[in-house]
Amino acid sequence: MRQAYLSRLWSGAAVAGLTVLAGTGSALAAQPQPWEISFQPAASPIMEMIHRFNNGTLVVITLIAVLVFALLVYVMVRFNARRNPVPSKTSHNTMIEVVWTVVPILILVGIAVPSFSLLIAQHDPARAVADYDPEKTLTIKATGMAWYWTYDYPDNGDISFESFMLEDDQITDPETQPRLLAVDNNMVVPTGTVIRMLVTADPLGVIHSFAVPSLGFKIDAIPGRLNETWFLVEREGIYYGQCSELCGRNHAFMPIAVQAVSPEKYAEWAELAQSDLDAATALLAEPAAETGDDEAADDA
């Protein structure tokens, strides 16, 4: 089981496709895929900024690599022993020395500006979300335990529940319940809403790390310390992550599943979850049945 997990993790972040998910209809499912080497599809403003910064930096370093390779080839051809039996004794060239000092500085400054902008935006939603209103944020607290997560919703009547990875014998549909990633209780969030994420760990436990690649955040869960980040999910679906800090025996089995639903459906879920979490979870499956009925009616 652990070897399978490691092969998934070390294969890198991946591009995920559209799949039919129980409880969300036809929605995005972001999760690692074998042999992929790129990021997962961006599902949040911050991850879109990360994509743009990564792509821009890749262009810069590619051009630098091509230039250096071309210079090496030119030097080997132009200044080899056969073409220069009497080598030049030149030891200094002021213009060249100025250029190879100033140009790298300008390149680094050009990379630093969007880099710092991205770092600041990761702590300030106003820099990434248009018309950001702090009063409309939703606060959720995630606590890393040994070895599972607990979620608290202080803005919704103190909803609180635990989230455990589904064991192999608990998976009923491998297509919608990916092994080592599916959990019994997803963290449910509304789309289009800034989520203020508070992250900590069991005071008597160890350090964990709360990370969901497609949403563009990774933050340590430290006992006795409350860390904060934010994200906004743009599309409905289930977005998977994992504990990204070696935390002990079952580190490999602490997945994170963020289920994004419409604001209306989230309001219904939150109201029901205060008294009956199982019924609230079942509520999220209803739209799939309604969609099927609507399509049947349209066909008729």
N, C-alpha and C positions, 0 to 999 in steps of 0.2 A: 504493500500500500504506500509506504513512504517513498520507495523508488519511483512509483508512478507519479507521486506528487512532485518529487524533485525534477523529473523529466519535464513536467509541465512548467515548473517555475523557471528552470534554467533555459527553456526554449525561448524566453523573452516575452515581452508584451506583444499582444497579437491583435490582428484585425478580426473582429467577430461579425457574423452575418445575422440576417433577420431570421428568427425562428418563431414558431407558434408556441406561446407560453401559456400554461394554465394560469388563469387568473388575470392575464393582461391582454388576451386576444393576440393579434399579430403585432408584436412589439420588439424593440431592440433588446438583445441579450448580449452584454459585453463581458467576455471572459477570455482567458488565454486559450490559444490554439497551438497545436504542435507545429514546429518549424517556422513560425513567424518571427520576423526580426524587427518589425516596426511597432509603433505605439498602437494601442487599441483605439477605435474610433472615438473622437471627442464627443462627450455628452454634456459638457459644461463649459461656460465661458472661459474659465481658467485653463482647461485642457485645450481649448482652441488656441489660446495664447501660447501654450507650451508647444503645440504643433507648429505654429507659425515661427516661433523662435528656433525650434529645432531645424525646420526646413531652411530657414534663412542662414543659420550657422553652417549647415551642411553645404550650402552653395559656396560660402566663403572658404571653408577648409578644403573643398574640392578644387576651387580655383588656385588656392595656395599650393596644393599638392601638384597640380598640373604645371604651375609656373616653376616650382622647384625642380620637377622632373625635366622640364624643357631646358632649364639652365644647366643641369647636370649633363644632359646629352650634348648641348652646345659646347660646354667646356671640354668634354671628352673628345669631340670631333675637331674643334677649332684649335685646341691647345695641346694636342698629343705630341709625342716625341718626334714622330715622322714629319709633321708639319712645322714643328718648331725645334730644329736641331740645336739652335742656340736659344735657350730659354730667356725670357724677359727677367730683368732684375728689379722690376717695379715692386715696391713694397707698400705704397700708400696711394690712395685715391680719395681725395676729400669728398667729392660729389657722391661716390658710391657709398662711402661710410655714412654720410648724412642721410642718404636715401634709405639704406637698410636699418637705420635707427628710427627715422621719422615714420616711415610707412608702417612698420609693425605697431608703433604706438597708436597711429590713427586707426588701424584695424581693430586693436583691442578696445579703443574708445567706442568705436562703432558697434562692437559686440556688447560692451558694458551698458550702454544706454538702454536698449530693449531688455537686457538681462535684469537691471535694477528695476525697471518698470514692471516686469513680471513678478519679481520678488515682492515689491510693494503691493501689487494687486492681490497677491495671495493672502494678504492680511487686511486689505481694504476693498470690500465689494463695490464701493462707489467707483472704483477705477476700471471695473470690468462689466458692471451691470448698469444699463441705461435706466434712468429714473429710479435709482435705488432709494428705498424708504426703510430706514432702520426699524420703524414701528411695525413693519410687515414681515419681519424675519421670524423664523420658527426655530426654537432652541431644542436640541436633542443632545442627550448625554450618553456617551458610550463608555462602558467600563470593561477593561480587560480582566478576565478572571483566569483560573486554571482549570481547563483550557476552553473557554467559551466567552461570549460577549453578553453583556446585559445592556438594555436600552431603556432610557427614561425620557419621558415627554413632559416636562414641567409646565409647558404652555397648554397642555390638553388634559387637565385633570389628573396629573401625576400618573399617566400610563407608564407601566414598568413591566418588562418581560425579559426572559433569557432566550438566547439564540444558540442552539447547538448544531453542529454539523450532522447531516444525515448519514448514518452508517450504511454500508452496502446493502444490508437486508431491509433497510427502510426505504430505499429508492424504488419507486413504482414505475417511473417513466424516465429512462436515461436521457431522452431527448430534451426534457424540460427540467431535469434535476441532475445537473452535471456532477459527476463524482468528485468528492473532496471540496466542492464549492457550494452545493445546495445545503440549506439549513431548514430547521423546522419552523422558525419564525423570522421572517424578513424584517429589516428595518424599513418601514413604510414612510415615504415622503411625498409631498405634492410637487408637481412640475411647476416651473416658473416661479418658485419661491426660494428666497435665499435661506439656506439652512445654517444656523449658527451651531457649529459642532463643538461640544465640550468633550474632551477625551481624558480619561484617567485610568488607573488600574487599582485592583484590590490592594488596600493598604498593607496587607500581609503577604502580597504576592510579588511578582517580578515585573520587569519592564516588557511591555508589548508595543506594537506599532499598528495603528489603524490606517489602512491604505486601500484605496479603490482607484486603480490606474485610469479607467475611462473617465472618472470625474476629476482627476488631476490633483488629488491630495494624498499626503502621507504624513502622519503626525504621531509622535511617540506617546504611548500611554504609560505614565510613570506613577508608581505608588506615591501617594501623598502630594501629588502635583496635578493641577488642572490646566491642560493645554487647550488651545482654541484654534479652530480654523473655520472655513466656510466653503459652501459649494451651492450650486444651483443646477438642478437637472432640467434639461430642455425638452426631453422626450420621454414618454412612458416606456417602461421596460424594467428589466432586472439587471443590475450592474454588480458584478462580483469583484471581491477583493480578498485579501488574506492578511493575517498577521505577518508583518515584515520585520520582526525583530526576534532573533533566537531567544525563546522564552522557556525552554525546558522540554520535557518528554513529549508532549503532544503539540508542540509548536506547529507542526505540519497540518494540524486538524482544527484550525481556528479560522474558518472562512467568514467572510462578510458578504451579505446579500442585501443590497439596497433596492427596494422596489418602488419605482416612481409611478404614481397614479395621478389622475386629474385632481384639481383642487376640490371639486365637488365630491368625488369618490373618497378623497382623503378625509373630508369633513364627516362623511358617513362612517368611515372606518374608525376615526378617532372617537366619535360619540359612542359607538358600539364597543370598542376595545376597552373602555373604562370599566365595563361590567362583564364582558364576555369576549376574551381574546380569540377563542376558537371560532366563534360566530363572526367576528370581525374579519378574520382571515378568510373564512368561507365567502364573505360578502365580496371580496375582491375577485372571485371567480365568476360572478354573475354576468359581467359585460360580455364574456366570451359566448355564453349561451344566447344573449340577446342579439349579438351580431349575427350569429347563425340563423336565428329566426328572421332577422331583417333581410338577409341575403336570400333566404328561401322565398320570402314574400316578393322580393324584387324579381326573382326568376319566374314566379308564377304570373 
